[in-house]
Amino acid sequence: MREKEPSEPTNPIGTIVIGTLHPDIIDTAKEMVRKSLKTAQFKTVDVGKGASVAAFVSKAKEVNADIIVVTVSISGAKENLLKLISAFRS
């Protein structure tokens, strides 16, 4: 049985951008975390699966994110994690 989608928080305690980093397309863990964060009253903005470094950075800036959540499960995505960190620092 699929878990019900939590409702959007009416008074979110923060905004979180969440997604899986390219080339990773496995989103099971991301979806579990996203739903838990919504239940905890965070606004979640999902950039999807296989999202590029640029997509994470632009979306985080667009929504003025408080937190960035990145899920990675394959080595290619782990290598891109360093690029993502560098992109936020510059």
Backbone as a ProteinNet text record, in pm:
[ID]
protein_1_A
[PRIMARY]
MREKEPSEPTNPIGTIVIGTLHPDIIDTAKEMVRKSLKTAQFKTVDVGKGASVAAFVSKAKEVNADIIVVTVSISGAKENLLKLISAFRS
[TERTIARY]
83.8	0	87.9	57.8	136.4	100.9	204.7	186	118.7	22.8	-50.5	42.8	22.6	101.7	59.6	155.4	121.3	74.7	-10.2	-57.1	52.9	40.9	136.1	118	227.7	214.2	158.7	68.5	9.4	104.1	188.4	284.5	421.2	489.7	613.7	722	802.6	911.3	1039.9	1038.5	1154	1126.4	1214.5	1201.3	1321.5	1292.1	1395.4	1385.9	1499	1508.5	1564.9	1498.3	1536.6	1538.6	1630.9	1636.4	1749.1	1752.3	1865.3	1957.8	2085.6	2186.4	2223.4	2234.8	2273.2	2402.2	2412.1	2319.9	2225.8	2215.9	2132.6	1984.2	1911.6	1767.8	1684.5	1747.8	1675.2	1619.8	1488.3	1430	1349.7	1362.4	1287	1321.5	1450.3	1492.8	1452.3	1468.1	1430.9	1283.5	1198.9	1055.1	1019.7	1084.2	1058	1098.5	1215.2	1263.1	1174	1136.7	1051.7	918.6	856.8	729.4	746	855.4	881.6	901.8	971.8	994.9	864.6	778.1	647.5	565.7	568.9	496.7	550.7	681.5	745.4	724.4	642.9	602.7	705.7	787.1	876	810.6	831.3	791.4	901.6	865.3	965.7	947.2	1058.2	1059	1145	1082.9	1148.7	1202.8	1336.6	1395.9	1397.1	1349.1	1333.9	1451.8	1453.9	1562.2	1655	1783.5	1882	1901.8	1879.5	1889.2	2034.8	2057.2	2192.5	2232.1	2360.9	2413.1	2346	2335.8	2274.4	2128.8	2055.8	1914.6	1902.1	1988.7	1987	2016.4	2121.6	2163.5	2056.8	2004.4	1905.4	1776.2	1731.3	1607.3	1626.3	1742	1768.7	1768.6	1826.6	1827.9	1687.7	1615.7	1481.1	1385.8	1390.8	1296.5	1357.2	1481.2	1551.8	1552.4	1603.4	1601.9	1683.8	1632	1703.7	1796.8	1754.8	1827.3	1822.9	1932.8	1938.9	1955.4	1869.1	1878.8	1908.6	2020.9	2064.8	2078.1	2014.2	2033.3	2120.5	2216.5	2306.4	2323.8	2324.4	2345.4	2440.3	2485	2581.8	2704.2	2816.7	2944.5	2946.2	2880.5	2877.2	2814.1	2708.2	2641.6	2728.7	2800.3	2889.4	2998.1	3048.6	3149.5	3090.1	2966.3	2900.6	2868.4	2867.8	2840.9	2945.3	3070.7	3175.7	3153.7	3105.4	3074.8	2959.3	2861.4	2747.7	2793.5	2878.1	2930.3	3008.2	3090.6	3167.7	3077.2	2970.3	2878	2810.6	2780.9	2718.9	2819	2944.6	3046.5	3085.8	3063.1	3104.8	2994.5
-118.2	0	124	219.4	341.7	436.8	502.3	600.4	725.1	777.6	896.4	1018.2	1103.3	1226.8	1323.7	1370.4	1467.7	1599.4	1670	1799.3	1903.7	2008.7	2119.4	2190	2223.3	2293.9	2434.4	2475.1	2608.7	2716.9	2683	2777.3	2707.5	2689.6	2611.4	2673.5	2585.4	2632.2	2655.2	2624.9	2646.1	2589.2	2623	2575.4	2487.7	2371.3	2274.4	2239.7	2245.8	2196.7	2056.2	1961.2	1820.9	1758	1665.1	1592.9	1492.3	1413.1	1323.2	1388	1374.1	1440.9	1355.1	1420.3	1354.1	1275.5	1156.5	1081.6	987.6	1002.2	914.7	937.5	829.9	842.7	760.5	705.2	627.4	724.9	732.7	835.7	782.4	654.6	597.4	665.2	677.1	741.3	888.3	956.8	1098.7	1117.9	1033.1	1045.7	1021.4	925.7	900.6	1020.4	1077.3	1193.7	1314.3	1336.4	1450.4	1446.1	1330	1316.5	1339.2	1290.1	1311.3	1459.1	1528.7	1671.9	1751.1	1714.6	1781	1757.8	1635.5	1603.2	1684.5	1713.1	1792.9	1943.2	1979.4	2118.4	2201.4	2135.9	2207.5	2215.8	2327.5	2337.6	2269	2172.4	2103.1	2136.7	2165.8	2194.8	2086.3	2001.8	1885.2	1919.8	1908	1929.8	1801.4	1691.6	1566.7	1473.2	1375.9	1278.9	1305.7	1281.6	1308.5	1456.7	1538.7	1684.4	1728.6	1826.3	1879.7	1970.4	1995.2	2090	2225.2	2269.1	2399.2	2404.4	2293.7	2291.2	2308.5	2241.4	2257.4	2401.9	2458.3	2593.9	2695.3	2688.4	2788.8	2777.8	2655.7	2639.5	2686.7	2655.5	2699.1	2851.1	2917.7	3064.5	3120.1	3056.5	3102.9	3101.9	2995.7	2982.8	3024.7	3074.7	3116.7	3003.4	2888.8	2767.9	2783.7	2726.4	2720.6	2600	2492.3	2365.7	2303.4	2237.4	2161.4	2014.1	1926.9	1783.8	1714.7	1643.1	1574.8	1426.5	1342.9	1199.7	1148.1	1064.8	1003.3	856.5	770.9	628.9	562.9	636.5	580.7	670.5	612.5	685.6	810.4	809.3	928.7	1046.9	1020.3	1126.5	1172.8	1080.6	1117.4	1210.9	1188.1	1277.3	1416.1	1421.7	1550.6	1626.1	1557.7	1622.8	1730.6	1703.3	1804.1	1924.9	1900.4	2011	2095.1	2029.1	2100.9	2189.9	2136.4	2215.1	2335.7	2315.5	2426.2	2531.8	2487.4	2582.1	2671.8	2619.1	2701.2	2795	2758.6	2843.2	2960.6	2947.7	3056.2	3152.6
0	0	0	-83.8	-93	19.4	67.9	174.3	117.8	190.7	148.6	145.3	45.9	34	144.3	226.1	330.6	268.3	338.4	288.4	303	223.9	232.3	366.6	433.5	560.9	539.7	626.6	614.9	666.1	759.9	815.3	825.2	709.4	709.6	797.7	858	944	864.9	736.7	650.5	513	419.4	282.1	248.2	192.3	159.1	11.1	-57.9	-194.8	-185.5	-250.9	-242.4	-381.1	-401.9	-528.6	-530.3	-636.6	-657.7	-759.2	-737.5	-819.7	-940.6	-1055.4	-1180.7	-1162	-1213	-1298.6	-1222.8	-1094.7	-1011.4	-1040.2	-1066.5	-1092.5	-994.5	-892.3	-791.9	-688.1	-677.6	-591.1	-472.2	-441.4	-330.2	-197.9	-168.7	-43.8	-41.3	-153.8	-162.9	-130.3	-184.4	-161.2	-15	48.9	190.2	275.4	246	321.2	294.6	168.3	131.7	206.4	210.7	280.7	431.4	486.4	629.4	659.7	571.4	591.4	581.7	488.1	478	604	655	778.3	894.7	892.5	998.1	977.1	879.1	853	776	693.4	602.2	465.4	397.3	257.2	178	93.5	13.7	-133.2	-198.9	-341.1	-405.1	-485.3	-543	-681.8	-698.5	-831	-912.8	-852.5	-926.1	-913.6	-1003.7	-1003.5	-1121.4	-1098	-1201.7	-1226.9	-1125	-1141	-1153.1	-1235.7	-1255.5	-1139.7	-1131.4	-1032.3	-1052.3	-1176.7	-1207.2	-1162.6	-1176.5	-1135	-983.8	-907.8	-762.6	-723.4	-781.4	-744.8	-781.3	-902.9	-944.6	-863.5	-835.7	-758.8	-614.9	-555.7	-418.5	-408.9	-507.1	-508.1	-534.1	-626	-662	-543	-461.8	-350.2	-216.6	-221.3	-100	4.3	-38.7	43.3	170.7	277.6	404.2	409	343.5	345.8	207.1	168.1	44.1	83.8	32.5	59.3	-73.1	-76.5	-197.8	-166.2	-246.4	-229	-342.2	-306.1	-403.9	-367.3	-468.3	-440.2	-538.7	-639.8	-733.4	-739.5	-778.8	-773	-860	-975.1	-1059.5	-988.5	-915.4	-839.7	-723.9	-662.1	-552.1	-600.9	-721.4	-779.4	-805.8	-848.5	-873.8	-745.8	-633.7	-505.9	-476.5	-507.9	-489.7	-580	-701.7	-793.1	-738.1	-676.8	-618.5	-502.8	-416.5	-304.4	-355.8	-457	-515.6	-576.4	-640.7	-703.9	-599.9	-483.9	-379.8	-314.8	-316.1	-253.7	-343.7	-473.7	-564.4	-594.3
[MASK]
++++++++++++++++++++++++++++++++++++++++++++++++++++++++++++++++++++++++++++++++++++++++++

